[in-house]
């Protein structure tokens, strides 16, 4: 899933894209987890703050095994932010709001990056039309690519985490609508559901030509970027 974002045939291009992707990945993971803790704090739970998790420092959020799986298979996980629902006035809905904060933050960041990508790509395209070459054109190209990767990755991470199966955020939101008996029945098998889901994702990464998460992320990115690109290009000419 992660490596589907990296294109190109020559080693130099692939290496540059991977180097660009790494800080985007670390920031996106850190933002996701920080927003979980921040919303929990706003709802009365200081646990994440007390444990030093309200920070964008990736060292506080990276799970070594999850990050290793991410590097090998293209998807993984970060260290979950601790949440104590006893602080919430309504634990079920409080948990759902905390869960929603992570994917929503990535979605909004993806939208911002998609708009910036459209802007920079318009400048790059316009410069190419007018015969601009050299460092300036290269800078516009790699700058646009950086924000394209940032948009795609954040949309992927947002959509991926909305899977309505535990332990992903989408399941916490779904559980807010389930009666207590059904909730505890699902939670009882959370670990086995995770193992099954990981097996399915690994299998799909080898069988499917395109990740469905990447497909959705690409559609969202260009849905936002294309109007910006066309508007800026029209203004420049």
Residue, then its C-alpha position, 0 to 999 in steps of 0.5 A: x500500500x505504501x510502496x504503491x505511491x512510489x513510481x519511476x523506473x530508475x533507482x535515483x527517482x525511486x530513492x528520492x521519492x522514498x526519502x521524500x515519503x519518510x518524513x511525510x509518513x513520520x509526521x502523518x503518524x505523529x499527527x494522527x496519534x497526537x490528535x487522538x490524545x488532544x481530543x481525549x484531553x478536551x473531553x476530560x482525559x489527561x492520560x495522553x498528556x501525562x504520558x507525554x503523547x501530545x507531541x509531534x515527535x515521532x519517537x513518542x508514537x512509533x511502534x518498532x514492530x508496526x513500523x517494520x511491518x510498514x517498511x516491509x509490507x507497505x502498511x503498519x501501525x503506530x503506538x496507540x495513544x492511551x485513553x481512559x474512557x472513565x473521564x468521559x461523560x459519555x464513554x461510548x461517544x467520547x471514545x468514538x470522537x477520540x477515534x474520529x480525530x485521527x483519521x479526520x486530521x489525516x483527511x484534512x491534511x491530505x486535502x491541504x496537501x492536494x491543493x498545494x500540489x495542484x498549485x505547484x504543478x500548475x507553476x511547474x506546467x506553466x514554466x515548462x510551457x515557457x521554456x524554463x529549465x534547470x534548477x528552478x524547474x527541478x525544484x518545482x517538480x520535486x516540490x509538487x511531487x512531495x505534496x502529491x505524496x503527502x496528499x496520497x499518504x494522508x488520504x490512504x492513512x485516513x481511509x485505512x483507519x476507518x476500516x470498521x474492524x478492531x483495532x482500527x479507528x473505524x471500529x471505535x466509531x461503529x461501536x458507538x452504535x452497537x448495543x453493549x452485548x454486541x460491543x463486548x462480543x466483538x471486543x472479545x475477539x479483537x486480537x484474532x480479528x486483527x490477525x485475520x485482517x493483516x493476513x487478508x491485507x498481506x494477501x491482497x497486496x500480492x494479488x490485487x494490481x492496485x490497492x483499493x486504499x491507493x485508488x480512493x486516495x488518488x481519486x480524492x487527491x485529484x478531485x481537489x488538485x485538478x480545480x486548483x491546477x486549472x484555476x492557477x494555470x488560467x490565472x497565469x495565462 
